[in-house]
Amino acid sequence: MSSKKPQSIIGKQSSNIVPMTLKMFTSLKQHDYPNYFGHKVDLVCLVAQVQNVQPTISKRGLFQLSFTLQDLFGGQTIIANYTQYEGQDIQKSIFERNQITSLKQLKLVKCILAAQKDKNIYYDVKHIELVSDHNYIMYHVASCINYHCQVMYNT
């Protein structure tokens, strides 16, 4: 699989980047890692297309974001409604009627929020830089369970 690795996912390249479907990703447990595929992998890359993103802000300062993630490999779709109060920590935010509950998926939503504010940015919790204009989310899980996310939107 590493022979077909993406070449421009993040700044530091990996020799073992493995694409993962939404179904595989949502069933992945931390104790399965980093030997999920029977060998050590440096990064697991979830590739999904973002659709139907609808952000709104109420008069009470309530931020709401609904979106759909369409799996480019396995065809699975996750529909999420994300609600955050102004000033509220991302990990304490309220999630309604969706499957996004884990810490790594919270980081994914945080990246989506960043993309809504400034399009065509790379956001991985540590730094922001300009990227190309693809409508994909690249979600990376490092072998040391550090979470990185690349969000790219068409202008």
C-alpha positions in Angstrom: 0.0 0.0 0.0 2.9 2.4 0.7 3.8 2.4 -3.0 0.6 4.3 -3.7 0.9 6.7 -0.8 -0.2 10.3 -1.3 2.7 12.7 -1.9 1.4 15.9 -0.4 -0.6 15.0 2.7 1.5 16.8 5.3 4.9 18.4 5.6 6.7 15.4 7.0 6.4 12.4 4.8 6.0 8.8 5.9 7.2 5.5 4.4 4.0 3.7 5.5 0.8 5.8 4.8 -2.3 3.6 4.7 -5.6 4.8 3.4 -8.6 3.8 5.6 -12.3 3.8 5.0 -14.8 5.4 7.4 -16.0 2.0 8.5 -12.4 0.9 9.3 -11.7 4.2 11.0 -14.8 4.2 13.3 -14.1 0.6 14.4 -10.4 1.3 15.0 -9.4 1.2 18.7 -6.2 2.6 20.1 -4.9 -0.8 21.2 -5.2 -2.0 17.6 -2.6 0.6 16.6 0.1 0.8 15.3 -0.2 -2.8 14.0 -3.7 -2.6 12.6 -2.7 -4.0 9.2 -0.3 -6.6 10.7 2.7 -4.4 10.3 3.8 -1.1 11.7 2.3 2.0 9.9 3.4 5.6 10.5 0.2 7.2 9.5 -3.3 6.1 8.8 -5.1 8.4 6.3 -8.9 8.7 6.2 -10.0 10.3 3.0 -13.6 11.6 2.8 -15.4 14.2 0.8 -17.3 16.9 2.7 -20.8 17.6 1.4 -23.7 19.8 2.5 -21.9 21.9 5.0 -24.3 24.4 6.6 -22.8 26.6 9.4 -25.1 28.9 11.4 -24.7 31.2 14.4 -27.7 32.0 16.6 -28.3 35.2 18.5 -27.3 33.4 21.7 -23.9 32.7 20.3 -24.7 29.1 19.5 -22.6 27.8 16.6 -24.1 25.0 14.6 -22.6 23.0 11.8 -24.1 20.2 9.9 -22.2 18.2 7.3 -21.9 14.9 5.5 -18.7 12.9 5.1 -18.8 10.7 2.0 -16.2 7.9 2.1 -14.2 7.9 -1.2 -13.2 4.2 -0.7 -16.0 2.3 1.0 -19.0 4.3 0.1 -20.1 4.9 3.7 -21.6 8.2 4.7 -21.6 9.9 8.2 -24.1 12.7 8.8 -23.3 14.9 11.7 -24.8 17.9 13.4 -22.3 19.8 15.5 -23.2 22.3 18.1 -20.7 24.5 20.0 -21.4 27.4 22.4 -19.2 30.5 22.1 -16.0 30.1 24.1 -16.7 26.4 24.7 -13.8 24.0 24.5 -13.9 21.8 21.4 -13.7 18.6 23.4 -16.7 19.6 25.6 -18.9 20.5 22.7 -22.3 19.0 22.1 -22.9 16.4 19.4 -26.5 15.6 18.3 -27.8 12.6 16.3 -24.4 11.6 14.9 -21.6 9.1 15.2 -18.8 11.5 15.9 -17.9 10.9 19.5 -14.2 10.1 19.8 -11.3 12.5 20.5 -9.8 12.0 17.0 -13.1 12.8 15.4 -13.5 15.9 17.5 -10.2 17.1 16.1 -11.6 16.4 12.6 -14.6 18.6 13.4 -12.3 21.3 14.7 -10.5 21.3 11.3 -13.9 21.6 9.5 -14.6 24.7 11.7 -11.3 26.2 10.7 -12.0 25.6 7.0 -15.4 27.3 7.3 -13.7 30.5 8.6 -10.8 30.6 6.2 -11.0 28.5 3.0 -8.0 26.8 1.5 -6.1 26.4 4.8 -4.2 23.6 6.3 -5.1 23.1 10.0 -3.7 20.5 12.3 -4.0 22.0 15.7 -0.3 23.1 15.6 0.0 25.4 12.6 -1.9 26.9 9.6 -0.5 27.2 6.1 -1.9 27.6 2.6 -2.7 24.4 0.6 -4.2 23.5 -2.7 -7.9 23.7 -3.4 -9.2 20.2 -3.2 -12.5 19.4 -1.5 -11.1 16.6 0.6 -10.5 16.0 4.3 -7.3 14.1 5.0 -7.5 12.7 8.5 -4.3 11.3 9.9 -3.7 9.2 12.9 -0.1 9.0 13.8 1.3 5.8 15.4 1.9 7.6 18.7 -1.8 8.6 18.7 -1.1 12.2 17.9 -3.9 13.5 15.7 -3.4 15.7 12.6 -5.9 16.8 10.1 -5.7 18.5 6.7 -8.8 20.3 5.5 -9.0 21.6 1.9 -12.0 23.4 0.4 -12.7 24.6 -3.1 -12.9 28.3 -3.4 
